[in-house]
């Protein structure tokens, strides 16, 4: 769903309790505040520009789409839209917006706000990396690619202020689930245009005091690399359902610092857990450790435009010399599964048939065929990762595997999250091999495989394959699940054969949570209902 912030960020050390009263979240000077580790400083808070998990977490608090998700099973529940109807051919959806839906400044929220937002994210000049998530809508792709210039031809129509009709290119079984993703959220036209043009990628409209959202919370403070504070939105349609006095997000890159803050009662939910601390909590404080399922895959991207990584035999050799079983069992230790393919297994019954096998002899043979017997003549390549201990440990393990098995030298580099995103962008491509990952935006194989369509915003490998693109496009018009899965399998076979990425492991989500926290429900895509969180101070909260 996002670029995984397992690949984050900006290291900070928050001393004491940041001089904030009520740090444990008890009712007091600042009320019942829920304090959450966010893993990194977000790239930004413009829902049409960002692509990462850290940003996703915060945007869930500040905005809301037509549909919310039930946090237990991710089934669609009413959001801004109180009700909706689906046509018999499953191509037309009519949404009826709440009469009391408002922006955080008190302005009425209307169907035209959604049209403005969708036109904005699809505008070619904005160059949104997530624009493709709107492509199920009729003519959305054509508008984004510039083959049509009139947004009125796109399948979105405001029938009146409270009624919105969406027409799709083809029946899309996950369409309602897409509405929970921030790429489909409305944005406030007046606020955006008060600080520039609608297609501006850099703007002051997302700053505290400027940002106007429609979610359960309002951005009240943003101290970069320190804290992002939110307070309840008094104009939110379900303000009576908010169970706390605000959510504070802490961009803590260093896992040891975050774990120390948790033990001191300074945060209630961490972003992750240091690898070395997982067995400790399992043995001594299991009630504070959660290891949730997470539908996602950690992988390495290749810059396929740079020799020797432009040779598929080299990429295959590197992939086959990676011992995923040992990495998961001896290094990660939190129930992660080896990933011989990209798409997590059994999404809607889909299980890829093409797999990367661990075969050092075959890897050496391929490398020799490519002109590098025993690694001779192979230039030193670099693995780039975003600053976080887990990424470093994985990179060091892989560095040793490739040296031992293939005789090649690898250097390691780390960058803060924002710099990393720029370095690995399609515009820059300033890397050899880069750590990455993907958490599903929706529970469907297309959401993983479409990341690597030619010139796709989240591809960032320089790789493209026309047959691959055509197969994924074909799935859009297939209604039968088994037939659709068969086409996905053909596409993923191409991906595994050409190997622009190395799938490494399928995620779990290990994190720490204060036993007093109530209202937290785990799900496969990390969809949080922050307004439901509260603290039970009668429960055991000794940390």
VENDA-V551410 format. One record per residue. RES is the residue in three letters. PSI is psi as a letter, one per 40 degrees, with the letter a starting at -180 (* if undefined). OMEGA is omega as a letter, one per 20 degrees, with the letter a starting at -180 (none if undefined). Layout:
res: [RES:RES]
psi: [PSI:PSI]
omega: [OMEGA:OMEGA]
This chain:
res: [UNK:UNK:UNK:UNK:UNK:UNK:UNK:UNK:UNK:UNK:UNK:UNK:UNK:UNK:UNK:UNK:UNK:UNK:UNK:UNK:UNK:UNK:UNK:UNK:UNK:UNK:UNK:UNK:UNK:UNK:UNK:UNK:UNK:UNK:UNK:UNK:UNK:UNK:UNK:UNK:UNK:UNK:UNK:UNK:UNK:UNK:UNK:UNK:UNK:UNK:UNK:UNK:UNK:UNK:UNK:UNK:UNK:UNK:UNK:UNK:UNK:UNK:UNK:UNK:UNK:UNK:UNK:UNK:UNK:UNK:UNK:UNK:UNK:UNK:UNK:UNK:UNK:UNK:UNK:UNK:UNK:UNK:UNK:UNK:UNK:UNK:UNK:UNK:UNK:UNK:UNK:UNK:UNK:UNK:UNK:UNK:UNK:UNK:UNK:UNK:UNK:UNK:UNK:UNK:UNK:UNK:UNK:UNK:UNK:UNK:UNK:UNK:UNK:UNK:UNK:UNK:UNK:UNK:UNK:UNK:UNK:UNK:UNK:UNK:UNK:UNK:UNK:UNK:UNK:UNK:UNK:UNK:UNK:UNK:UNK:UNK:UNK:UNK:UNK:UNK:UNK:UNK:UNK:UNK:UNK:UNK:UNK:UNK:UNK:UNK:UNK:UNK:UNK:UNK:UNK:UNK:UNK:UNK:UNK:UNK:UNK:UNK:UNK:UNK:UNK:UNK:UNK:UNK:UNK:UNK:UNK:UNK:UNK:UNK:UNK:UNK:UNK:UNK:UNK:UNK:UNK:UNK:UNK:UNK:UNK:UNK:UNK:UNK:UNK:UNK:UNK:UNK:UNK:UNK:UNK:UNK:UNK:UNK:UNK:UNK:UNK:UNK:UNK:UNK:UNK:UNK:UNK:UNK:UNK:UNK:UNK:UNK:UNK:UNK:UNK:UNK:UNK:UNK:UNK:UNK:UNK:UNK:UNK:UNK:UNK:UNK:UNK:UNK:UNK:UNK:UNK:UNK:UNK:UNK:UNK:UNK:UNK:UNK:UNK:UNK:UNK:UNK:UNK:UNK:UNK:UNK:UNK:UNK:UNK:UNK:UNK:UNK:UNK:UNK:UNK:UNK:UNK:UNK:UNK:UNK:UNK:UNK:UNK:UNK:UNK:UNK:UNK:UNK:UNK:UNK:UNK:UNK:UNK:UNK:UNK:UNK:UNK:UNK:UNK:UNK:UNK:UNK:UNK:UNK:UNK:UNK:UNK:UNK:UNK:UNK:UNK:UNK:UNK:UNK:UNK:UNK:UNK:UNK:UNK:UNK:UNK:UNK:UNK:UNK:UNK:UNK:UNK:UNK:UNK:UNK:UNK:UNK:UNK:UNK:UNK:UNK:UNK:UNK:UNK:UNK:UNK:UNK:UNK:UNK:UNK:UNK:UNK:UNK:UNK:UNK:UNK:UNK:UNK:UNK:UNK:UNK:UNK:UNK:UNK:UNK:UNK:UNK:UNK:UNK:UNK:UNK:UNK:UNK:UNK:UNK:UNK:UNK:UNK:UNK:UNK:UNK:UNK:UNK:UNK:UNK:UNK:UNK:UNK:UNK:UNK:UNK:UNK:UNK:UNK:UNK:UNK:UNK:UNK:UNK:UNK:UNK:UNK:UNK:UNK:UNK:UNK:UNK:UNK:UNK:UNK:UNK:UNK:UNK:UNK:UNK:UNK:UNK:UNK:UNK:UNK:UNK:UNK:UNK:UNK:UNK:UNK:UNK:UNK:UNK:UNK:UNK:UNK:UNK:UNK:UNK:UNK:UNK:UNK:UNK:UNK:UNK:UNK:UNK:UNK:UNK:UNK:UNK:UNK:UNK:UNK:UNK:UNK:UNK:UNK:UNK:UNK:UNK:UNK:UNK:UNK:UNK:UNK:UNK:UNK:UNK:UNK:UNK:UNK:UNK:UNK:UNK:UNK:UNK:UNK:UNK:UNK:UNK:UNK:UNK:UNK:UNK:UNK:UNK:UNK:UNK:UNK:UNK:UNK:UNK:UNK:UNK:UNK:UNK:UNK:UNK:UNK:UNK:UNK:UNK:UNK:UNK:UNK:UNK:UNK:UNK:UNK:UNK:UNK:UNK:UNK:UNK:UNK:UNK:UNK:UNK:UNK:UNK:UNK:UNK:UNK:UNK:UNK:UNK:UNK:UNK:UNK:UNK:UNK:UNK:UNK:UNK:UNK:UNK:UNK:UNK:UNK:UNK:UNK:UNK:UNK:UNK:UNK:UNK:UNK:UNK:UNK:UNK:UNK:UNK:UNK:UNK:UNK:UNK:UNK:UNK:UNK:UNK:UNK:UNK:UNK:UNK:UNK:UNK:UNK:UNK:UNK:UNK:UNK]
psi: [e:i:h:h:e:e:f:b:a:h:h:i:h:h:i:b:f:f:f:h:i:f:d:e:e:i:h:a:d:f:a:g:h:h:h:h:h:e:d:i:h:i:d:a:f:h:e:e:d:i:e:i:d:d:d:d:d:d:d:d:d:d:i:i:a:d:i:i:h:h:e:d:e:e:i:h:i:h:b:d:h:d:i:i:i:h:i:d:e:f:e:h:h:h:h:h:i:h:d:e:h:i:i:e:e:e:i:i:h:i:d:d:d:d:d:d:d:d:d:d:d:e:h:d:d:d:f:h:e:e:d:e:e:e:d:d:h:h:e:d:d:d:d:d:e:e:e:i:e:h:e:e:e:i:f:h:h:h:d:a:d:e:h:h:h:h:h:i:d:i:h:h:d:e:d:d:d:d:e:e:i:e:d:e:i:i:i:h:d:d:d:d:e:e:e:a:i:d:e:h:d:h:i:e:e:e:i:h:d:d:h:h:a:e:a:e:i:h:h:d:h:h:h:h:e:d:i:h:i:i:i:i:h:e:e:h:d:f:d:e:e:h:e:i:e:i:h:h:h:h:g:h:d:h:d:d:d:d:d:d:d:d:d:e:e:d:i:d:h:i:d:a:h:h:d:e:e:d:d:d:d:d:d:d:f:d:e:e:h:h:g:i:i:h:g:i:h:h:i:h:i:i:g:e:e:h:i:e:e:e:h:d:d:d:d:d:d:d:d:e:e:h:g:d:d:d:d:d:d:e:d:d:f:f:e:i:h:i:g:e:i:d:h:i:i:f:h:f:e:h:h:i:d:h:i:h:i:h:g:d:d:d:d:d:d:d:d:d:d:e:e:g:h:f:e:h:e:h:i:h:i:h:h:h:i:i:h:i:d:d:d:d:d:d:d:d:d:d:d:d:d:d:d:d:d:e:f:i:h:h:i:h:i:i:i:i:d:d:d:d:d:d:d:e:i:d:d:d:f:f:i:c:h:h:i:a:i:h:h:h:d:i:g:h:d:d:d:d:d:e:d:f:i:h:e:i:d:e:c:f:e:e:i:i:h:d:d:d:d:d:d:d:d:d:d:d:e:h:d:h:d:d:d:d:d:d:d:d:d:d:d:d:d:d:d:d:d:e:f:e:i:h:h:d:i:h:i:i:g:h:i:i:h:h:e:e:h:i:e:h:h:i:i:d:e:f:h:h:g:d:e:e:i:i:h:g:e:e:i:h:e:h:*]
omega: [a:r:a:a:r:a:a:f:a:a:r:r:a:a:r:r:r:r:r:r:r:a:r:r:r:r:a:a:r:r:a:a:r:a:a:r:a:r:a:r:a:r:a:r:r:a:r:a:a:a:a:r:r:r:r:a:a:a:r:r:a:a:r:r:r:a:r:r:r:a:r:a:r:r:a:r:a:r:r:r:a:r:r:r:r:a:a:a:r:r:a:r:r:a:r:a:r:r:a:r:a:r:a:r:r:r:r:r:a:r:r:r:r:r:r:a:a:r:a:a:a:a:a:a:r:r:r:r:a:a:a:r:r:a:r:a:a:r:r:r:r:r:a:a:r:r:r:a:a:a:r:r:r:a:r:a:r:r:r:a:a:a:a:r:r:r:a:r:a:r:a:a:a:a:a:r:r:a:r:a:a:r:a:a:r:r:a:a:a:a:a:a:r:a:r:r:a:a:r:r:r:a:r:a:a:a:r:a:r:a:r:a:r:a:a:a:r:r:a:r:r:r:a:r:a:a:r:a:r:r:r:r:a:r:a:a:a:a:r:a:a:a:a:a:r:r:r:a:a:a:a:r:a:a:r:r:a:a:r:r:r:a:r:r:a:r:a:r:r:r:a:r:r:a:a:a:a:r:r:r:r:a:a:a:a:a:r:a:r:r:a:r:a:a:a:a:r:a:r:r:r:r:a:r:a:r:i:a:r:a:a:r:r:a:r:a:r:r:a:r:a:a:a:a:r:r:a:a:a:a:a:r:r:r:r:r:r:a:r:r:a:a:r:a:r:r:a:r:a:r:a:r:r:a:r:r:r:a:a:a:r:r:r:r:r:a:r:r:r:r:a:r:a:r:a:r:a:a:r:r:a:r:r:r:r:a:r:a:a:r:r:a:r:a:r:r:a:r:r:r:a:r:a:a:a:r:a:r:a:r:a:r:r:r:r:a:a:r:r:a:r:a:a:a:r:a:a:a:a:a:r:r:a:r:r:r:a:r:a:r:r:a:r:a:a:a:r:a:a:r:a:r:a:r:r:a:a:r:r:r:a:a:r:a:a:a:r:a:a:r:r:r:a:a:a:a:a:r:a:a:a:r:r:r:r:r:r:a:r:r:a:r:r:a:a:r:a:r:r:r:r:r:a:r:r:a:q:a:r:r:a:a:r:a:r:a:r:r:r:r:a:r:a:a:r:r:a:r:a:a:r:a:r:r:r:a:r:r:r:a:r:a:none]
